[in-house]
Amino acid sequence: MDKNYQPGKIEKKIYNFWEKEGFFNPDKLGKRHKKVYSMVIPPPNITGVLHMGHSLNVVIQDTLIRWKRMQGFKTVWIPGTDHAGIATQNVVEKDLRKKGKSRFDLGRKKFIEEVWKWKREYGDSILEQLKRLGASCDWSRTRFTMDDQYTKAVQQAFLHYYKKGWVFHDKRVINWCPRCQTSLSDLELEHKEKKGKIWFIRYPLKGGKNEYVTVATTRPETMLGDMAVAVNPKDKRYKGVIGELAVLPIVNREIPIITDRIIDLNFGSGAVKITPAHSLVDEQIAKRNKIGMIQVIDERGRMNEKTPFSYQGLKVEEAREKVIKELDKLNLIEKIIDYSHDVPVCYRCGRHIELIPSKQWFLKMDELSKVALNSVEKGEVKFYPKRWEKVYFNWLKNVQDWCLSRQIWWGHQLPIFFCQKKQEEFPITNSQFSNGEEILKSRREELFVVSDKKPSKCPFCKNCEMLQSTDVFDTWFSSALWPFAVLGWPKKTKDLKNFYPTNTLSTARDIINLWVSRMIFSSQEFIGKNPFRDVVIHATVLTKDGKRMSKSLGTGIDPIGLIEDYGADSVRFGIAWQITDRQDIHFNKDDIIAGQKFCNKIWNAARFVLANNPSQINTDKKLIYANKNLTSTDKKILKALNETIKSVTGDLEKFHFGQAIQTMYRFFWHDFCDIYIEKSKNQIKNPKLKENTKKILFYVFLNCLKILHPFMPFITEEIYQIFPLKNKEKALIIEKWPEVSLEKIIGR
């Protein structure tokens, strides 16, 4: 062995050895492995690079799969990537802008070709980074959410829902990103705190001399689309005006004063403006009170033709300033107070979201949410830590219908085909189905066909070439199928039969509702089984001082840089050490440095053990434990080893990764190195104890390698390959996990 451990020299060699020998592929592990343990990787975006959150999750998953592999399970860990519709389209469009072009210059077909070109060049880079960390995925089964087979699965799922009557087309207020020009779900938004103001505006009462009702709002520009003023029916301040009409300032339109129990008596003045076209809450209030809507903000985030002429074309911020100035001139602003509130922004581009009415495709969630709730309530799917079940329940019990459609080009195109000629007879401009041009959509909803194949003949006009919707599916719709689509569904494949359902999912808390819940109800709907049994929700990795890690903010930490500086095992050790049940991890680089020192300790201990066992040795545990010449020191280390095996195994069963590695660290560094190795030096000098002591040294150290392997695979495999051991496996990765010895130690 070299004097010093050199991870840079060893890690690539060891990983290539594992891949070449096929240890990650269950089909190549022979009949020794009978019980099945399967996992799917949360597919990283093809635009992504490895960050600390990925690294934490890989450490958890790889530790589990290596441990189960050593326990004798037929293991498979399926990797893959997500096409990440909005994120990937943004990246490619950004590259085009550098060349002075836009996607409209290319057209849809050419633009998609550019995206595929980008994907081939950069899309799998994050998977290569996962290998640097030691991820033992079965790369022969790598999947991508835009593969042909996966696309068929997405289409099949949509057709299934449509045939059940759960898919519908409706105009509703949705989250709209003016920058990305697409709808977004509530779960795809980020909320940033913004210092703003509350304006208290006087709305004159019709026919009332100097009488008015004061409304409080954070968005005065939307008042141009107000349809009512609402108060709580219990609010005594407004009993005299309920049912009266107010005159909307600037527009001079009469609007009713209505009641709704959702109105907060303690916010502002207790009276609020109702703008159904630009508020989800107001839309519901309007429906309950049978009030219409007027849209005043368009898809570009500008004031539209429904506003007074002087406002048309203004940006929202410009319109706000203009409204405030006009109200001030009319002496209709009662007061202004400072107010901090959360503002929704697009999770990809960071642009402020506008709420606008839009015709979209929705999936009814009533029945699906019940199924997902039932799986966890019955204990069929368990969360670790258990407290995350509350987040899961809260969302599902208040879930809204799922907006499936997105107005971008990269993604799974909706399998919906429209009659063109009939549309010309009933023209309504609807740019949501645009392909660089505006398409006319019919008033008649029956003038479309839902099919996984383009109809050869239009069933409506009999002779047009039907036009496919240019909308694509929400990326999370395809991700919801991940656990079974990667195994070949909707085909009844051998992999689907052998490896489904999977056992454990490890993921972040921010996608419990975006992904976990949707996988559960999708799996129940299409397979009739839950997709996994255990859901491990790992902590969020923050900076040492508790800030969010962000590359753009300069607070991110590059795991690959850490690997190059300290080695993958040191990084894995440092990450695992910090895994607890806490909600957040304040990442500490000191633990990685400690991991580096621990690697050196393991290496030096290996050199000592090897120096005293230069030839092949039999480490049969029955011979070790039955030996009558065991000293008190021997008995103590064997007992401590037993307790360590039991403790670490129990911790892994409970997903207590930090506790497991800390237990092993203390045993190896203190009990084995500091005490036993030191005392063994004297025992080896005793001719009667020499050979037995060497065997125990070797036996204990070999078991340490096995226990450490799931956490620190590279150094442990390298040492295992060097050690002279009789009847050993081809590699440590497929060695048997140590069991607690039941043999009685004589004299214990």
C-alpha positions in Angstrom: 0.0 0.0 0.0 1.1 3.6 -0.7 2.1 5.5 2.4 -0.6 8.1 2.0 -4.2 7.8 0.8 -4.7 9.6 -2.6 -8.4 9.8 -3.5 -7.8 11.4 -6.8 -5.7 8.5 -7.9 -8.1 5.8 -6.6 -11.7 7.0 -7.1 -11.9 6.9 -10.9 -10.2 3.6 -11.1 -12.5 2.0 -8.5 -15.6 3.4 -10.2 -14.6 2.1 -13.6 -14.0 -1.3 -12.0 -17.5 -1.3 -10.5 -19.1 -0.3 -13.8 -17.0 -2.7 -15.9 -17.9 -5.7 -13.7 -21.6 -4.8 -13.8 -22.1 -4.6 -10.0 -24.8 -1.9 -10.4 -26.9 -4.1 -12.7 -29.1 -6.7 -10.9 -29.2 -8.8 -14.0 -25.4 -9.4 -13.7 -25.4 -10.3 -10.0 -26.4 -13.9 -10.4 -28.9 -15.9 -8.3 -27.3 -15.0 -5.0 -29.6 -12.0 -4.7 -33.2 -13.0 -4.5 -35.1 -10.4 -2.4 -35.8 -7.2 -4.3 -35.0 -3.7 -3.2 -35.5 -0.9 -5.8 -35.4 2.8 -5.9 -35.7 5.6 -8.5 -33.6 8.7 -8.4 -35.5 12.0 -8.3 -34.6 13.0 -11.8 -32.5 16.1 -11.9 -33.2 18.7 -14.6 -31.0 18.4 -17.7 -30.1 22.1 -17.1 -28.8 21.3 -13.6 -25.4 21.0 -12.1 -24.7 19.1 -8.9 -25.4 21.2 -5.8 -25.3 20.4 -2.1 -29.0 19.4 -2.1 -28.4 16.8 -4.8 -25.3 15.6 -3.0 -27.2 15.1 0.3 -29.8 13.1 -1.5 -27.3 11.0 -3.4 -25.5 10.2 -0.1 -28.8 9.0 1.4 -29.8 6.9 -1.6 -26.4 5.4 -2.4 -25.9 4.5 1.3 -29.3 2.7 1.2 -28.7 0.8 -2.1 -25.2 -0.3 -1.1 -26.4 -1.4 2.3 -29.2 -3.4 0.8 -27.0 -4.9 -1.9 -24.7 -6.2 0.8 -27.6 -7.6 2.7 -28.3 -9.8 -0.2 -31.1 -8.0 -1.9 -31.5 -7.9 -5.7 -31.0 -4.2 -5.9 -31.7 -1.7 -8.6 -31.4 2.1 -8.5 -32.8 3.6 -11.6 -31.3 7.0 -12.8 -32.5 9.5 -15.3 -33.2 13.2 -16.1 -36.2 15.4 -16.4 -36.7 17.5 -19.5 -37.6 20.5 -17.3 -39.8 22.3 -19.9 -39.6 26.0 -18.8 -36.0 25.9 -17.5 -34.6 24.2 -20.6 -36.5 26.4 -23.0 -35.2 29.4 -21.2 -31.6 28.2 -21.5 -31.8 27.5 -25.2 -33.7 30.8 -25.8 -30.9 32.6 -24.0 -28.3 31.1 -26.3 -30.4 32.1 -29.3 -30.6 35.7 -28.1 -26.8 35.8 -28.0 -27.0 35.1 -31.7 -29.7 37.7 -32.3 -32.4 35.2 -32.8 -35.6 34.1 -31.1 -37.5 30.8 -31.1 -40.1 32.5 -33.4 -37.3 33.1 -36.0 -36.7 29.4 -36.1 -40.3 28.1 -35.8 -41.4 25.3 -33.5 -39.8 22.4 -35.3 -36.4 24.0 -35.7 -36.4 25.3 -32.2 -37.1 21.8 -30.8 -34.2 20.5 -32.9 -32.0 23.1 -31.2 -33.2 21.9 -27.7 -32.4 18.3 -28.6 -29.0 19.4 -29.8 -28.4 21.2 -26.5 -29.6 18.2 -24.5 -27.2 15.8 -26.3 -24.3 18.2 -25.6 -25.1 19.2 -22.0 -28.1 17.3 -20.7 -26.3 14.3 -19.1 -23.5 16.2 -17.4 -25.2 16.1 -14.1 -25.3 12.3 -14.3 -21.6 12.2 -14.8 -21.2 14.4 -11.7 -23.3 11.9 -9.7 -20.7 9.3 -10.6 -18.0 11.4 -9.1 -19.8 11.2 -5.8 -20.0 7.4 -6.1 -23.7 6.9 -7.1 -24.1 3.2 -7.8 -27.1 3.6 -10.2 -27.8 1.0 -12.9 -26.8 3.3 -15.8 -27.9 0.8 -18.3 -31.5 1.6 -17.3 -31.1 5.4 -17.5 -34.3 7.2 -18.5 -35.2 10.6 -19.8 -38.7 12.0 -19.6 -38.8 12.9 -23.3 -37.7 9.4 -24.5 -40.2 7.9 -27.0 -41.4 5.2 -24.6 -41.8 7.8 -21.8 -43.8 10.1 -24.1 -46.2 7.2 -24.8 -46.7 6.8 -21.1 -47.6 10.5 -20.8 -50.0 10.3 -23.6 -51.6 7.2 -22.2 -52.1 8.8 -18.8 -53.8 11.8 -20.3 -56.1 9.7 -22.5 -57.0 7.6 -19.5 -58.0 10.7 -17.5 -59.9 12.2 -20.4 -61.9 9.0 -21.0 -62.9 9.1 -17.3 -64.2 12.6 -17.7 -61.7 14.1 -15.4 -60.0 16.3 -17.9 -61.8 19.5 -18.9 -61.1 22.8 -20.8 -62.1 25.9 -18.9 -61.3 29.6 -18.7 -60.1 30.3 -15.1 -57.8 32.7 -13.4 -54.4 31.2 -13.4 -50.8 32.1 -12.5 -49.2 33.6 -15.6 -45.5 34.4 -16.1 -45.2 37.4 -18.5 -41.6 36.5 -19.1 -41.9 32.8 -19.8 -45.4 33.4 -21.4 -46.9 30.4 -19.8 -49.3 29.3 -17.0 -47.8 28.0 -13.7 -49.3 26.1 -10.8 -49.3 27.5 -7.3 -46.6 24.9 -6.5 -44.3 26.4 -9.2 -44.2 29.8 -7.6 -41.7 31.2 -5.2 -42.6 33.9 -2.8 -40.3 36.9 -2.1 -40.9 39.4 0.6 -41.4 42.9 -0.8 -41.8 46.2 1.0 -44.9 47.8 -0.4 -47.9 49.9 0.7 -51.6 49.6 1.3 -53.6 52.4 -0.3 -56.9 53.3 1.3 -59.1 54.5 -1.6 -62.5 56.2 -1.3 -65.1 54.7 -3.6 -68.1 57.2 -3.8 -71.5 55.8 -3.2 -74.1 56.3 -6.0 -76.4 59.2 -5.3 -74.7 59.8 -2.0 -73.5 63.4 -1.4 -69.9 63.2 -0.1 -70.6 59.6 1.0 -68.2 56.8 0.1 -66.8 53.4 1.2 -63.1 53.1 1.8 -61.3 50.1 0.3 -57.8 48.9 1.2 -55.6 47.4 -1.5 -52.0 46.6 -2.3 -52.6 46.8 -6.1 -54.5 49.9 -7.0 -53.8 49.4 -10.8 -56.2 46.4 -10.9 -59.1 48.6 -9.7 -59.7 49.4 -13.4 -61.2 45.8 -13.5 -63.2 46.0 -10.3 -66.6 44.4 -10.3 -67.6 44.9 -6.7 -66.7 46.0 -3.2 -66.9 43.3 -0.6 -67.3 43.3 3.2 -67.8 40.7 5.8 -71.5 40.2 6.7 -70.6 40.4 10.4 -68.9 43.8 10.0 -71.3 46.3 11.7 -69.5 49.2 10.1 -71.0 48.5 6.7 -74.5 47.3 7.4 -75.9 50.5 6.0 -74.3 50.2 2.6 -74.6 46.5 1.8 -76.6 46.2 -1.4 -75.9 49.8 -2.5 -73.9 50.8 -5.5 -70.5 52.4 -5.5 -69.0 54.4 -8.4 -65.6 53.0 -9.5 -63.2 56.0 -9.6 -61.5 56.8 -12.9 -63.7 54.4 -14.8 -66.9 55.7 -13.4 -68.6 52.3 -13.6 -71.2 51.4 -11.0 -70.4 48.3 -8.9 -72.3 46.6 -6.1 -71.3 46.4 -2.5 -71.6 42.7 -1.5 -70.8 40.4 1.4 -68.6 37.4 1.7 -67.5 35.5 4.9 -64.0 35.2 3.6 -63.3 38.9 4.0 -61.0 39.7 6.9 -62.6 42.3 9.2 -59.1 43.2 10.5 -57.3 43.8 7.2 -57.2 47.5 6.1 -60.6 49.1 6.3 -62.5 45.8 6.3 -63.8 46.6 2.8 -61.9 45.2 -0.3 -62.2 45.7 -4.0 -63.2 42.6 -6.0 -61.3 42.1 -9.2 -62.3 38.6 -10.4 -60.0 38.5 -13.4 -56.9 39.1 -11.4 -57.3 37.3 -8.1 -58.0 33.7 -7.3 -59.9 34.7 -4.1 -61.9 37.4 -5.9 -62.8 34.9 -8.7 -64.3 32.6 -6.1 -66.2 35.5 -4.4 -67.5 36.6 -7.8 -68.7 33.1 -8.6 -70.5 32.9 -5.3 -72.2 36.2 -6.0 -72.8 35.6 -9.7 -70.6 38.6 -10.8 -68.7 38.6 -14.1 -65.1 39.7 -14.7 -63.2 42.2 -16.8 -59.6 41.5 -17.7 -57.4 44.6 -17.7 -53.9 43.1 -17.7 -52.8 41.0 -20.7 -50.3 38.2 -21.1 -47.4 40.7 -21.5 -48.0 42.2 -18.1 -49.4 45.4 -19.7 -52.8 47.1 -19.4 -55.1 46.0 -22.2 -57.8 47.6 -24.4 -60.5 47.2 -21.7 -58.8 50.1 -19.7 -59.1 53.8 -20.5 -57.2 54.8 -23.5 -54.4 56.6 -21.6 -53.6 53.3 -19.7 -53.5 50.9 -22.7 -50.1 49.4 -23.2 -48.6 50.6 -19.9 -46.7 48.2 -17.8 -48.4 47.3 -14.5 -45.9 49.4 -12.5 -46.5 52.4 -14.8 -50.3 52.0 -14.5 -50.1 51.9 -10.7 -48.3 55.2 -10.6 -50.8 56.8 -13.0 -53.8 55.5 -11.0 -52.3 56.8 -7.7 -51.8 60.3 -9.3 -55.3 60.4 -10.7 -56.8 59.3 -7.4 -54.7 61.9 -5.6 -56.0 64.7 -7.9 -59.5 63.5 -7.2 -58.8 63.6 -3.4 -59.9 59.9 -3.2 -56.8 58.6 -1.3 -57.6 58.6 2.3 -54.2 57.3 3.5 -51.2 55.2 2.6 -49.3 52.9 5.0 -46.2 50.8 4.6 -46.7 47.1 4.3 -44.5 44.1 3.8 -46.0 41.1 2.0 -45.0 38.0 0.0 -45.1 38.5 -3.8 -45.3 35.4 -6.1 -42.6 35.1 -8.7 -41.8 32.6 -11.4 -39.7 29.8 -10.0 -37.5 29.9 -13.1 -37.1 33.5 -14.2 -38.0 35.3 -11.1 -40.5 37.6 -12.8 -43.5 38.8 -10.9 -46.6 36.6 -11.6 -49.8 38.1 -13.0 -53.1 36.5 -12.2 -55.2 36.5 -15.5 -58.1 34.5 -16.9 -56.9 31.9 -19.4 -58.4 29.0 -21.2 -56.4 25.9 -20.0 -56.7 22.2 -19.6 -57.4 21.0 -16.1 -57.5 17.6 -14.3 -60.2 17.1 -11.6 -58.5 16.4 -8.3 -61.5 15.3 -6.1 -61.1 11.5 -6.4 -57.3 11.5 -6.9 -56.7 13.5 -3.7 -58.8 11.0 -1.7 -56.7 8.1 -3.0 -53.4 9.9 -2.1 -54.7 10.8 1.4 -55.9 7.2 2.0 -52.4 5.7 1.2 -50.7 7.7 4.0 -53.6 7.7 6.5 -53.7 3.9 6.4 -49.9 3.7 6.9 -49.3 2.1 3.5 -46.8 5.0 2.8 -44.8 6.4 5.6 -42.9 9.6 5.9 -39.6 10.0 7.7 -39.6 12.3 9.7 -43.3 11.7 10.4 -44.0 15.5 10.8 -44.0 15.9 7.0 -47.2 14.1 6.7 -48.9 17.3 7.9 -47.7 19.2 4.8 -48.9 16.4 2.6 -52.3 16.3 4.2 -52.8 20.0 4.3 -52.3 20.4 0.6 -54.4 17.4 -0.5 -57.3 18.4 1.8 -57.4 21.9 0.1 -56.2 20.9 -3.4 -57.5 22.7 -6.5 -58.0 21.2 -9.9 -54.6 20.7 -11.6 -53.8 23.0 -14.5 -52.0 20.7 -16.9 -51.3 22.9 -19.9 -48.3 25.1 -20.4 -47.7 27.6 -23.2 -44.2 26.7 -24.2 -42.7 24.6 -27.0 -40.3 22.2 -25.2 -42.2 19.3 -23.6 -44.8 16.7 -24.3 -47.3 18.2 -26.7 -50.9 17.7 -25.7 -52.5 15.0 -27.8 -55.4 17.2 -28.8 -56.3 18.0 -32.4 -58.5 20.9 -33.6 -60.6 21.3 -36.7 -59.3 24.3 -38.6 -62.1 24.9 -41.1 -64.9 24.8 -38.6 -62.9 27.2 -36.4 -63.0 29.7 -39.2 -66.8 29.7 -39.0 -66.9 30.6 -35.3 -63.8 32.8 -34.8 -62.6 33.7 -31.4 -59.0 34.9 -31.1 -57.1 32.7 -28.6 -53.4 33.1 -28.6 -52.8 30.2 -26.3 -52.9 27.9 -29.2 -50.4 30.1 -31.2 -47.6 28.8 -33.2 -46.0 32.2 -33.8 -49.3 33.2 -35.3 -52.7 33.5 -33.8 -55.0 30.6 -34.3 -58.8 30.8 -34.2 -60.5 28.5 -31.8 -64.2 27.5 -32.2 -66.9 28.4 -29.7 -67.9 24.8 -29.9 -65.9 22.7 -27.5 -66.6 19.5 -29.4 -64.5 20.6 -32.3 -61.4 18.8 -31.1 -60.2 15.2 -30.9 -58.1 13.7 -28.1 -55.9 11.0 -29.5 -52.3 9.7 -29.3 -52.2 9.7 -33.1 -53.1 12.5 -35.4 -56.5 11.8 -37.1 -56.1 11.0 -40.7 -59.5 12.6 -41.4 -61.2 15.5 -39.5 -64.5 14.2 -38.1 -66.0 17.7 -38.2 -65.4 19.2 -41.6 -64.3 15.9 -43.2 -61.4 17.4 -45.2 -59.1 19.6 -43.2 -55.7 18.7 -41.7 -56.4 18.8 -38.0 -54.1 21.1 -36.0 -52.5 19.8 -32.8 -52.5 22.0 -29.8 -49.2 23.7 -29.3 -49.6 23.6 -25.5 -47.4 21.1 -23.6 -48.0 19.3 -20.4 -46.9 20.7 -17.0 -43.5 19.0 -16.4 -44.8 17.6 -13.2 -47.5 15.6 -15.0 -44.8 13.5 -16.7 -42.7 13.4 -13.5 -45.8 12.0 -11.6 -45.4 8.8 -13.7 -41.7 8.4 -13.0 -41.6 5.3 -10.7 -43.5 3.1 -13.2 -42.8 4.8 -16.5 -39.1 4.3 -16.1 -39.9 0.5 -15.8 -41.7 0.4 -19.1 -45.3 1.2 -18.4 -47.8 1.2 -20.1 -46.2 -2.0 -21.4 -46.2 -4.9 -18.9 -42.4 -5.3 -18.9 -40.2 -7.7 -17.0 -38.8 -4.8 -15.0 -42.2 -3.5 -14.1 -43.1 -7.0 -12.8 -39.7 -7.5 -11.0 -39.0 -4.1 -9.5 -42.4 -2.5 -8.8 -43.4 -1.1 -6.5 -40.2 0.5 -5.4 -39.1 0.6 -1.7 -37.8 4.0 -0.7 -38.0 7.5 -2.0 -35.7 10.2 -0.8 -36.5 13.7 -1.7 -36.7 17.4 -0.6 -39.6 18.9 1.4 -40.4 21.5 -1.2 -41.7 18.9 -3.7 -43.8 16.8 -1.3 -46.9 18.3 -3.1 -45.4 18.9 -6.5 -44.1 15.4 -6.9 -44.6 12.9 -4.0 -48.4 13.2 -3.7 -48.8 13.1 -7.5 -46.7 10.0 -7.8 -48.8 8.3 -5.2 -52.2 9.0 -6.8 -50.9 8.3 -10.3 -49.5 5.0 -9.3 -52.7 4.0 -7.6 -54.7 5.1 -10.6 -52.6 3.3 -13.2 -51.0 0.3 -11.4 -53.3 -0.1 -8.4 -50.3 0.0 -6.0 -48.4 2.7 -4.1 -45.2 3.6 -5.8 -43.1 3.1 -2.7 -43.4 2.3 1.0 -41.1 4.8 2.7 -40.6 8.5 1.9 -37.4 10.0 3.4 -37.7 13.8 3.5 -34.1 15.1 3.8 -33.2 18.5 5.3 -32.5 21.6 3.2 -28.8 22.4 3.0 -28.1 26.1 4.0 -24.9 27.9 4.4 -23.1 27.8 7.7 -24.8 31.0 8.8 -28.3 29.8 7.8 -28.7 31.4 4.4 -30.1 29.8 1.3 -27.5 28.4 -1.0 -27.6 30.1 -4.4 -25.1 30.2 -7.2 -26.5 33.6 -8.4 -26.2 35.1 -4.9 -22.7 33.7 -4.4 -23.7 31.5 -1.5 -23.6 28.2 -3.2 -21.0 25.5 -2.6 -19.7 23.4 -5.5 -19.6 19.7 -4.4 -17.3 18.8 -7.3 -14.8 21.4 -6.1 -15.0 19.7 -2.6 -14.5 16.3 -4.2 -11.4 17.5 -6.0 -10.0 19.1 -2.8 -10.9 16.4 -0.3 -12.1 13.3 -2.1 -15.6 11.9 -2.6 -15.4 9.7 0.6 -14.6 12.8 2.7 -17.5 14.7 1.2 -19.9 11.8 1.7 -18.7 11.4 5.3 -19.1 15.2 6.0 -22.6 15.2 4.5 -23.7 12.0 6.2 -22.4 13.3 9.6 -24.8 16.3 9.4 -27.9 14.3 8.6 -30.3 14.5 11.5 -34.1 14.9 11.8 -33.6 18.7 11.8 -35.5 20.6 9.1 -32.3 22.4 7.9 -28.6 21.7 7.8 -26.2 24.6 8.3 -23.5 23.1 6.2 -20.1 22.9 7.9 -17.0 22.3 5.8 -15.2 21.2 9.0 -17.0 17.9 8.8 -15.6 17.3 5.4 -12.1 18.0 6.7 -12.9 15.6 9.5 -13.8 13.1 6.9 -10.5 13.6 5.2 -8.7 12.9 8.5 -10.9 9.8 9.0 -9.9 8.5 5.6 -6.2 8.9 6.6 -7.0 7.1 9.8 -8.6 4.2 8.0 -5.7 4.0 5.5 -3.1 4.0 8.2 -5.0 1.4 10.2 -5.2 -0.8 7.0 -1.4 -0.5 6.6 -0.8 -1.7 10.2 -3.3 -4.6 9.8 -1.8 -5.6 6.5 1.8 -5.3 7.8 0.9 -8.0 10.4 -1.1 -10.2 7.9 1.0 -10.4 4.8 -0.4 -13.7 3.6 -4.0 -15.0 3.1 -5.9 -15.4 6.3 -9.2 -17.1 7.3 -11.4 -14.8 9.3 -14.3 -17.2 10.0 -16.2 -15.7 12.9 -16.9 -19.0 14.5 -13.2 -19.7 14.8 -12.6 -16.2 16.2 -15.3 -16.4 18.8 -14.7 -20.0 19.9 -11.0 -19.4 20.5 -10.1 -20.2 24.1 -7.1 -17.8 24.2 -9.1 -14.6 23.9 -7.8 -11.9 26.2 -10.0 -9.4 28.0 -8.9 -6.9 25.3 -10.0 -9.3 22.5 -13.4 -9.9 24.2 -14.0 -6.2 24.7 -13.4 -5.3 21.0 -15.5 -8.2 19.8 -18.3 -7.2 22.0 -18.0 -3.6 20.9 -18.0 -4.7 17.3 -21.2 -6.7 17.9 -22.9 -3.7 19.5 -21.7 -1.4 16.6 -23.1 -3.8 13.9 -26.4 -3.9 15.8 -26.6 -0.1 16.3 -25.6 0.9 12.7 -28.0 -1.7 11.2 -30.8 -0.4 13.4 -30.0 3.2 12.5 -30.1 2.5 8.8 -33.4 0.8 9.1 -34.8 4.0 10.7 -33.0 6.2 8.2 -30.8 7.7 10.9 -27.8 8.2 8.7 -25.9 10.7 10.8 -26.3 8.7 13.9 -25.1 5.6 12.1 -21.9 7.1 10.7 -21.1 8.8 14.1 -21.5 5.4 15.9 -19.1 3.8 13.4 -16.7 6.7 13.6 -16.5 6.4 17.4 -16.0 2.7 17.3 -13.3 2.7 14.6 -11.3 5.7 15.9 -11.6 5.1 19.6 -12.4 1.4 20.3 -10.4 -0.1 17.5 -7.6 2.3 16.7 -6.9 4.1 19.9 -7.4 1.1 22.2 -7.3 -2.3 20.4 -4.6 -1.6 17.9 -2.4 0.0 20.5 -2.8 -3.0 22.9 -2.4 -5.4 20.1 1.1 -4.3 19.6 2.1 -5.9 22.9 -0.1 -8.9 22.3 1.6 -9.6 19.0 5.0 -9.7 20.9 3.6 -12.6 22.9 4.1 -15.9 20.9 1.0 -17.4 22.5 -1.2 -14.5 21.5 0.5 -13.4 18.3 -1.5 -15.4 15.6 -4.8 -15.0 17.3 -4.4 -11.3 17.7 -3.6 -10.9 14.0 -6.7 -12.8 13.1 -8.8 -10.6 15.4 -7.2 -7.4 14.0 -8.0 -8.6 10.5 -11.5 -9.8 11.4 -12.5 -6.6 13.1 -11.0 -4.4 10.4 -12.7 -6.4 7.7 -16.1 -5.9 9.3 -15.3 -2.2 9.7 -14.7 -2.0 6.0 -18.1 -3.6 5.4 -19.9 -1.3 7.7 -18.2 1.8 6.3 -18.6 0.9 2.7 -22.1 2.3 2.1 -20.9 5.6 3.5 -17.3 5.7 2.1 -17.3 3.3 -0.8 -14.0 4.2 -2.6 -11.4 3.9 0.1 -13.1 0.8 1.6 -13.2 -1.0 -1.8 -9.5 -0.1 -2.6 -8.4 -1.5 0.7 -10.5 -4.7 0.3 -8.9 -5.3 -3.1 -5.5 -5.2 -1.6 -6.1 -7.3 1.5 -5.2 -11.0 1.4 -8.4 -12.7 2.3 -9.4 -16.3 1.7 -12.7 -17.0 0.0 -13.4 -13.3 -0.5 -15.9 -11.9 -3.0 -14.8 -10.2 -6.2 -15.5 -6.8 -4.6 -16.5 -5.3 -1.3 -19.6 -3.8 -3.0 -21.1 -7.3 -3.1 -19.8 -8.6 0.2 -22.2 -9.7 2.9 -23.3 -7.2 5.4 -22.0 -8.2 8.8 -24.5 -9.8 11.2 -24.5 -9.7 15.0 -22.6 -12.7 16.1 -24.6 -15.1 18.2 -21.5 -17.2 19.3 -20.7 -17.0 22.9 -17.4 -15.5 23.8 -15.9 -17.8 26.4 -15.3 -16.0 29.7 -17.3 -12.9 28.7 
